[in-house]
Every structure is written in structure tokens, then in C-alpha cells.
């Protein structure tokens, strides 16, 4: 299987490298490889293909004609260089590729001291790219995907917004790094998506089922065109391989072959850099579908929760499989479950220290034997389907409680026992809080203690106390957004 994955990856790279033209590249299609000679920057004097070497990062690919005026070149490179400096991340790169050989004066104007800045020369570009001798074309990319195409000298274009969207998308896809191809190169989830994407797909084997049109709208009821979706069906809770689609200009998908039993879970990426997870309803509908992320009090919550504090393992499954209602107390393990009883409680607070009601927590854990599921064939199931799991929502005082057992250690592994904890702030964002760990665990070493003290929302290490009835109790408080990267963007959507 590993060899097959490597072969498919090599074929994908070869296909990308053989793409003949750049003209009219739509959003989300892959940028092709360009064999260019670098004239300035880290690779000066060598031939390096930008997309082959750095396509898994984010940045700008700018194509300019050799006839570009020096003044226009200086203005363009100055503006884009400022963008690169403001991003200030080594994984944001800018490639300025000149058609033909630039004059020394033009080359000098295209140079920049911005980090990750490269200037190179390539062969003749397709004529369709340039409708005038001095036109330039820029592509914003992340994980070799096109987010935007524009004239880099058009001052009405908010390049900063596009660049930050690329970095958000990079973070969202990097959470799913591909480690079985090249462990030294962090290629995110979009790296394995097909080069060209469509809004049509066959998702089932029912030839009699009519094609169904599913349209996505955001919280304000606006269509979501160009949204990228990794779609997978989950019949009988068995995850099938993902299919990649892109919504059409009206924000819709056309799905065929799906009978009434097919469940569709989607992980979505929007051109603005947001990520979301949803369960898609395949039944015929008269109204557009708002991505259903979870339900509160039996009512669907519409819109998309921004995923922050990446990585967030299995966010798609966790959000898509939430129950229809929540209480402030939940049982992860009933009284018949073998093991020592444990009660975890805590208070959810905002950054000002005030209790926050209505925050949803999802917890899951191993059983006393250290297994998420007794069936060894279930090892590939997502965390949302662990046998011992539960949902709670903080009450008016911000309090919650989980009734369970003390989790066991993974068999044969020196990993501390733990309970996983996810946070969903309805209408705002979702993030992974990390593990609840136990201070009396003999496997809790110094390194793990230090890491847990910097956990999202505050330290995940709890001090278990044993009561007179033999059961254990522990407290895990949460401070929303503490040490959660990207939480400021999440907070900006807060209307409370």
C-alpha cells in the first residue's frame, strides 16, 4: 500500500509538471511546474522548479514580461515585498518569473529583501496570459492550489487579505500532513487532491437514485461558490475514501447514486482561508443547505465554525456526528463499564475570567484496557466514534461534568493515560483543547508535563482525588482561547 501511495504521488507530480498552459487557471486548480533559472534569491545561479520544491507552502507566483517598464516593476515588487514582510512566515514565498531574459535594470527593480523572495527567468509564456505588452499576472497559492488570480499592479486588489487567507489555508491543511510519502516534507491535505475539480460526483451505487443538487449557503444565506470539499460517505459508520469537489458558481454540488442510507461528511475549505466540517443531507430539499456543523436544542446551527488552534484531529467527524441536544452533565461510561469510576468537572471562562455558558465540549477516551474500541478491525475509525465518548454544554455558571472511568494506557506503549477534549463555541469557532492527563500517572514524564502546561485553554494536568466510595474526581477548567493560535480571528466574529 505504501508503494502504491508513492507511485500515485509521483504520477501526480508528473502530471502537474506536464501542464501546458497557465491561462485561465480557476480557483483551487493546481499550479503547474515551471522549469526556471533563478537570477536572484536563495537559488540564484541554479534551475529550481518553484511548485516542485515549494508548492506545498503558500505565497505568490508572479509572471511578468521582459518588456515590463522599470517603474511598474519597482512599484509592483515594492508592494508585494511589503506583503511578504507583513506575513513574516518562512512558509510564505514569492516567485517573480520573467519571460525571457530581463535587462539588468529591470532585474534590479524586481529584487527585494523580503523573506522568501525569488526572481527567475522562464521560457515563453502562453500568449493568452498577456493581453498587453506590459501586463503581469499573479497567483496566490497554498498547497499548490490557486486561491486568486489578479494583476499585481492593480492597487484595488487587497493582496494582504489574499496572502493571509493563503496562510490560514496552509495551517488548516497542514493539520493533515502526509507522513507516508516524505516525512521530511510537510505536505498538507490539499496536496493529494486531484489537479482539476468538478461540482459533480457519483457517491453511491444506486442507479435508480436521481441526481441530487445540494447548495451551500453561509450563515447570512449567501451562496458559497468555489468552496472546496473533501467528501466521504460513512455507511454503517465505516469511513470511505474521500472525493474532492468544488461547488459551482451558485455554490452547488450535483451528486448521483446516493440512496437514503448514505451519510455524507464533508471537510470544507473556502477561498478566504476558513475551514469547516459539515454533514450534508442528501435528501431532496426545496431550500439551500446551510452546512450543518452540530445541533443545539434540536435546532440546526447554520454557518461555519472557523477551525483554529490547529492541528484539530478528526474535526470533520466530531462536528458532523454531534447529537441533537446537550446537557451540562454526560456519561462517557455507564456503571457497568469495568474500571475505576471517575468524575471530571470544571468551569469554562472567557479571557476576562467570566463564566461562559453554552460552550460545547466533546470528550473521548480509551477503556480500562487502553482500547478505543474492542474490535481490532475498528482501528481506523475516527475519534468521534470511540466507544467511550460524550458531549456536554456548559450551564449558566459555565460548569460541566463528565462521568466516566479512569482510562487505561495504550497496550505496549509508554503513553500517559488521557481523555481527549474538543471545544466548540457555537457560531464562532472550534478547537482542540488537548488531553486531560493525571498527575499521579507514572508515565507522565517531564517533557509531557511541560507540554501540557501550555495546552490550549490552560493546563491539561489534573490532580485526581479518591473519595470514600472509591471513585475518583478531578477538575479541568478551561479559559477560552488561551494559547490557541488564530483565536483572535475567531473572537472577531463574537457578537456577545
C-alpha positions in Angstrom: 0.0 0.0 0.0 2.9 2.3 0.8 4.5 1.7 -2.6 1.1 2.4 -4.3 0.8 5.7 -2.5 4.3 6.7 -3.6 3.6 5.7 -7.2 0.4 7.7 -7.2 2.2 10.7 -5.8 4.9 10.5 -8.4 2.3 10.3 -11.2 0.6 13.3 -9.8 3.8 15.4 -9.8 4.5 14.3 -13.4 1.0 15.3 -14.4 1.4 18.7 -12.8 4.8 19.2 -14.5 3.3 18.4 -17.9 0.5 21.0 -17.8 0.9 23.0 -21.0 -0.7 26.4 -20.1 -1.4 28.7 -17.2 -4.1 30.8 -18.8 -7.4 30.9 -17.1 -6.5 28.8 -14.1 -9.6 28.7 -11.9 -9.6 28.8 -8.2 -8.4 25.6 -6.5 -6.8 24.1 -9.6 -3.2 23.1 -9.2 -0.5 25.4 -10.4 1.8 23.6 -12.9 5.5 23.1 -12.6 7.8 25.7 -14.3 11.4 24.9 -15.1 13.0 28.3 -14.3 16.5 29.7 -14.0 16.9 31.7 -10.7 18.6 35.1 -11.1 18.2 36.5 -7.5 17.3 35.0 -4.2 18.3 31.8 -2.3 18.7 29.7 -5.6 20.5 32.3 -7.8 22.5 30.6 -10.5 20.5 27.3 -10.4 17.4 25.9 -12.0 14.7 25.1 -9.5 11.1 24.5 -10.2 9.1 26.6 -7.7 6.0 24.4 -7.5 8.0 21.2 -7.3 10.2 22.5 -4.4 7.8 24.8 -2.6 4.3 24.2 -3.9 3.3 22.7 -0.5 3.9 26.1 1.1 1.9 29.3 0.4 2.8 32.5 -1.4 2.7 34.3 -4.7 3.7 33.2 -8.2 4.0 36.4 -10.4 4.6 36.2 -14.2 5.9 39.3 -15.9 7.0 40.1 -19.4 10.6 41.1 -20.2 9.1 44.3 -21.6 7.7 45.5 -18.3 8.5 49.1 -17.6 11.1 49.6 -14.8 8.9 52.0 -12.9 6.0 49.5 -12.9 8.3 46.7 -11.9 9.7 48.7 -8.9 6.1 49.6 -7.8 5.0 46.0 -8.0 7.9 44.5 -6.2 7.8 47.1 -3.5 4.1 46.5 -2.9 4.4 42.7 -2.9 7.5 42.8 -0.8 5.7 44.7 1.9 3.0 42.0 1.9 5.7 39.3 2.3 7.3 41.2 5.2 4.0 41.6 7.0 3.2 37.9 6.7 6.6 37.3 8.3 6.5 33.5 7.9 9.2 31.3 6.3 6.5 29.2 4.6 5.2 32.2 2.6 7.3 32.6 -0.6 7.2 34.9 -3.6 8.4 33.8 -7.0 8.8 36.5 -9.7 9.3 34.8 -13.0 10.2 36.9 -16.1 9.5 35.8 -19.6 12.8 35.7 -21.4 15.9 37.4 -20.2 15.3 40.7 -18.3 17.5 43.7 -18.8 19.8 44.4 -15.8 17.8 47.5 -14.8 14.6 45.5 -14.8 16.1 42.7 -12.8 17.4 45.3 -10.2 13.8 46.7 -9.9 12.4 43.2 -9.3 14.7 42.4 -6.4 13.6 42.6 -2.8 15.0 42.0 0.6 11.7 40.4 1.7 12.0 36.9 3.2 11.3 34.1 0.7 11.8 36.3 -2.3 12.9 34.7 -5.6 13.5 36.2 -9.1 13.8 33.8 -12.0 13.6 33.7 -15.8 11.4 31.2 -17.8 10.7 30.4 -21.4 7.9 31.9 -23.4 4.6 32.0 -21.5 1.3 31.3 -23.3 0.1 34.3 -25.4 -3.3 34.2 -23.6 -1.6 35.4 -20.4 -0.8 38.9 -21.7 -3.3 41.0 -23.5 -0.9 43.9 -23.5 2.9 44.1 -23.6 3.3 45.4 -20.0 0.7 43.2 -18.3 1.7 41.0 -15.3 -0.3 38.1 -13.8 -0.1 37.0 -10.2 -1.4 33.8 -8.5 -1.9 33.5 -4.7 -1.3 29.8 -3.9 -1.4 27.5 -0.9 -0.6 23.8 -1.1 -0.1 24.3 -4.9 -3.7 25.4 -5.2 -4.8 28.6 -6.8 -6.7 30.9 -4.5 -6.8 34.0 -6.6 -5.5 35.4 -10.0 -5.0 39.1 -10.4 -2.9 41.9 -11.9 -0.3 42.6 -9.2 -0.2 46.3 -10.2 -3.9 46.7 -9.6 -4.0 48.7 -6.3 -7.6 48.0 -5.8 -6.7 44.3 -5.1 -6.3 43.6 -1.4 -3.2 41.4 -1.6 -2.8 41.3 2.1 -6.2 39.7 2.5 -5.4 37.1 -0.1 -2.0 36.4 1.5 -3.4 35.9 5.0 -6.1 33.7 3.5 -3.3 31.5 2.0 -1.6 31.2 5.3 -4.9 30.3 7.1 -5.5 27.7 4.4 -1.9 26.4 4.8 -2.5 26.0 8.6 -5.8 24.3 8.0 -4.4 21.7 5.6 -1.1 21.3 7.4 -3.1 19.7 10.2 -3.4 16.7 7.9 0.3 16.3 7.0 1.1 13.4 4.7 3.8 11.5 6.5 3.8 8.3 4.5 5.3 9.9 1.4 8.2 12.0 2.7 8.4 12.6 6.4 10.8 15.5 6.0 8.3 17.5 3.9 5.0 18.6 5.5 2.6 18.3 2.6 -0.9 19.2 3.7 -4.2 17.6 2.8 -4.8 19.6 -0.4 -1.6 18.2 -1.8 -3.3 14.9 -2.6 -6.4 16.5 -4.1 -6.9 16.0 -7.9 -5.4 18.6 -10.2 -8.8 19.5 -11.6 -12.0 19.6 -9.7 -15.7 19.4 -10.6 -19.0 20.0 -8.8 -20.4 16.6 -10.0 -19.7 13.3 -8.3 -21.1 9.8 -8.0 -21.3 8.9 -4.3 -23.3 5.6 -4.3 -24.2 2.5 -6.3 -28.0 3.1 -6.6 -28.5 3.6 -10.4 -32.2 4.4 -9.7 -31.4 7.3 -7.4 -31.9 10.6 -9.1 -29.0 13.1 -9.2 -29.4 15.5 -6.2 -28.4 19.1 -6.2 -27.0 20.3 -2.8 -26.4 24.0 -2.5 -24.3 25.6 0.3 -25.0 29.0 1.8 -23.3 30.8 4.6 -24.8 32.0 7.9 -26.1 35.1 6.1 -27.8 33.0 3.4 -25.3 33.9 0.7 -24.2 31.2 -1.8 -20.8 29.6 -1.3 -19.3 29.3 -4.8 -15.9 27.8 -5.3 -15.9 26.0 -2.0 -13.6 23.0 -1.9 -14.9 19.9 -0.3 -13.3 16.6 0.7 -16.4 14.5 0.7 -16.8 11.0 2.2 -19.6 8.6 2.8 -20.0 6.9 6.1 -22.3 3.9 5.6 -22.6 1.8 8.8 -20.0 4.2 10.4 -17.3 2.9 8.1 -15.3 5.8 6.5 -14.8 5.5 2.8 -12.1 7.3 0.8 -12.6 11.0 0.2 -13.8 12.5 -3.1 -12.8 16.1 -3.8 -15.3 18.5 -5.3 -15.7 22.2 -5.9 -19.1 23.9 -5.7 -20.2 25.6 -8.9 -20.9 29.3 -9.4 -24.1 29.0 -7.5 -22.5 27.2 -4.6 -24.0 23.8 -5.5 -23.0 20.2 -6.0 -24.6 17.6 -8.2 -24.5 14.1 -6.5 -25.7 10.9 -8.1 -26.1 7.3 -7.0 -26.9 8.1 -3.3 -29.7 6.2 -1.7 -31.4 7.2 1.5 -28.9 5.4 3.7 -25.8 7.3 2.6 -24.4 9.7 5.1 -22.1 12.4 3.8 -19.4 14.1 5.9 -17.5 16.9 4.4 -14.4 18.9 5.3 -14.5 22.2 3.5 -12.1 24.9 2.6 -13.2 28.4 1.5 -11.1 30.7 -0.7 -10.9 33.2 2.2 -8.9 30.6 4.2 -11.6 29.4 6.5 -12.1 25.7 7.2 -15.2 23.9 8.3 -16.7 20.5 8.8 -20.3 19.5 8.0 -22.7 16.7 7.5 -24.5 17.0 4.2 -28.1 16.0 3.8 -28.6 14.0 0.5 -32.4 14.1 0.7 -34.2 16.3 -1.8 -34.6 19.8 -0.5 -36.5 22.9 -1.5 -34.2 25.2 0.2 -30.4 25.7 0.0 -28.4 23.7 2.5 -26.5 25.5 5.3 -23.6 23.3 6.3 -24.8 21.6 9.5 -22.0 21.5 11.9 -23.7 20.5 15.1 -27.1 20.9 16.7 -28.2 22.8 19.7 -31.6 22.2 21.5 -32.7 20.2 18.5 -32.2 23.0 16.0 -29.5 23.0 13.3 -26.9 25.7 13.8 -26.0 27.2 10.4 -22.9 28.8 9.1 -19.4 27.5 9.6 -17.3 27.3 12.7 -13.7 28.5 12.0 -11.2 25.8 13.0 -8.4 27.4 15.0 -5.5 26.2 17.1 -4.5 23.6 14.6 -4.0 20.8 14.4 -7.5 19.6 15.1 -7.7 15.9 14.6 -10.9 14.5 13.1 -12.7 17.8 13.4 -14.9 16.8 10.4 -16.2 13.7 12.1 -16.6 15.3 15.5 -18.7 18.2 14.3 -20.7 16.2 11.9 -21.7 13.5 14.3 -22.9 15.7 17.2 -26.2 14.8 19.0 -29.4 16.8 18.7 -29.3 18.1 22.2 -26.9 18.6 25.1 -26.8 18.8 28.9 -24.2 20.1 31.3 -23.5 16.6 32.5 -22.8 13.5 30.4 -21.8 9.9 31.0 -18.9 8.6 28.8 -19.1 5.2 30.5 -22.1 3.7 32.2 -22.0 2.0 35.6 -21.5 -1.5 34.0 -18.2 -0.4 32.4 -15.2 -2.1 34.0 -12.7 0.3 35.7 -12.4 2.8 38.4 -15.1 5.4 38.4 -14.0 9.0 37.6 -15.9 12.3 37.7 -14.3 15.3 35.7 -15.8 18.7 36.2 -14.8 22.2 35.5 -15.8 25.8 34.6 -15.5 27.4 31.2 -14.4 31.0 31.3 -13.6 33.7 28.9 -10.3 35.6 28.9 -11.7 38.1 31.4 -12.4 35.2 33.8 -16.2 35.4 33.5 -18.1 32.0 33.3 -19.2 31.3 29.7 -22.5 29.4 29.2 -23.3 27.4 26.1 -19.8 26.2 25.2 -19.9 22.7 23.9 -17.3 20.1 24.8 -16.7 16.7 23.2 -14.6 14.1 25.2 -13.5 10.6 24.3 -11.1 8.1 25.8 -9.9 4.5 25.9 -11.4 1.9 28.2 -9.6 0.4 31.2 -7.7 -1.8 28.8 -6.4 1.1 26.8 -8.6 0.5 23.8 -10.9 2.9 21.9 -12.8 0.0 20.5 -12.6 -3.7 21.4 -12.8 -4.7 17.7 -9.3 -4.6 16.3 -10.7 -4.0 12.9 -12.1 -0.7 14.1 -8.7 0.9 14.5 -9.2 3.2 11.5 -12.4 4.7 12.8 -12.3 8.4 13.5 -12.2 9.6 17.1 -15.8 10.7 17.1 -16.7 7.0 17.0 -14.6 5.9 20.0 -16.8 3.7 22.2 -16.4 5.9 25.4 -17.4 9.4 24.3 -19.8 12.1 25.2 -20.9 15.7 24.7 -21.7 18.4 27.3 -22.6 22.1 27.2 -21.6 24.5 29.9 -24.5 25.7 32.1 -25.4 29.3 33.1 -22.4 29.2 35.6 -20.0 27.9 32.9 -19.9 24.5 34.6 -19.8 21.0 33.1 -19.3 17.4 34.3 -18.2 14.1 32.7 -18.9 10.8 34.4 -16.6 8.0 33.2 -13.8 5.7 34.3 -10.1 6.3 34.5 -8.7 5.5 31.0 -6.1 2.8 30.6 -2.7 3.1 29.0 -2.3 2.1 25.3 -1.2 -1.5 25.3 2.6 -1.8 24.8 3.2 1.9 24.6 4.7 4.3 27.2 2.0 6.9 26.7 0.2 8.5 29.7 -3.5 7.7 30.2 -5.6 10.6 28.9 -9.0 11.9 27.9 -9.2 13.9 24.7 -11.2 17.2 24.8 -12.5 19.3 22.0 -14.2 22.7 22.3 -17.0 24.1 20.1 -18.1 27.7 20.5 -21.3 27.8 18.5 -21.3 30.4 15.8 -17.7 31.3 16.4 -15.1 28.6 16.2 -13.9 25.2 17.3 -10.5 24.0 18.6 -8.8 21.0 20.2 -8.1 21.6 23.9 -5.8 18.6 24.1 -5.6 15.8 26.6 -6.7 15.6 30.2 -3.7 14.0 32.0 -3.4 12.7 35.5 -0.7 14.0 37.9 -0.3 10.6 39.6 0.3 8.7 36.3 3.8 7.1 36.4 4.2 7.6 32.6 3.7 11.4 32.9 7.3 12.5 32.2 8.9 16.0 32.5 8.5 16.7 28.8 4.8 15.8 28.7 4.2 17.8 31.8 5.8 20.9 30.2 3.8 20.5 27.0 0.5 20.0 28.9 1.1 23.2 30.9 1.0 25.1 27.6 -2.2 23.2 26.4 -5.0 25.1 24.7 -7.3 26.6 27.3 -4.9 26.0 30.2 -3.0 23.1 31.7 -4.5 19.7 31.0 -2.9 18.1 34.0 -5.5 17.3 36.8 -5.0 16.2 40.4 -7.3 13.2 40.9 -8.7 12.7 44.4 -10.2 9.5 45.7 -13.4 9.7 47.6 -14.7 7.5 50.5 -16.7 5.4 48.0 -13.5 4.6 46.0 -14.4 6.8 43.0 -12.0 9.5 41.7 -12.8 13.2 41.0 -10.8 15.8 39.1 -11.2 19.4 37.9 -10.3 20.7 34.5 -11.2 24.3 34.0 -10.9 25.9 30.5 -10.1 29.5 29.6 -11.4 30.1 26.1 -8.7 31.0 23.6 -5.7 30.7 25.9 -2.6 29.7 23.9 -4.8 28.9 20.9 -3.2 30.2 17.7 -5.6 32.1 15.4 -8.1 32.7 18.2 -8.1 36.4 17.6 -9.8 35.9 14.2 -12.3 33.7 15.9 -13.0 36.3 18.6 -13.6 38.9 15.8 -16.8 37.1 14.9 -18.1 37.2 18.5 -21.4 39.1 18.8 -21.8 38.6 22.5 
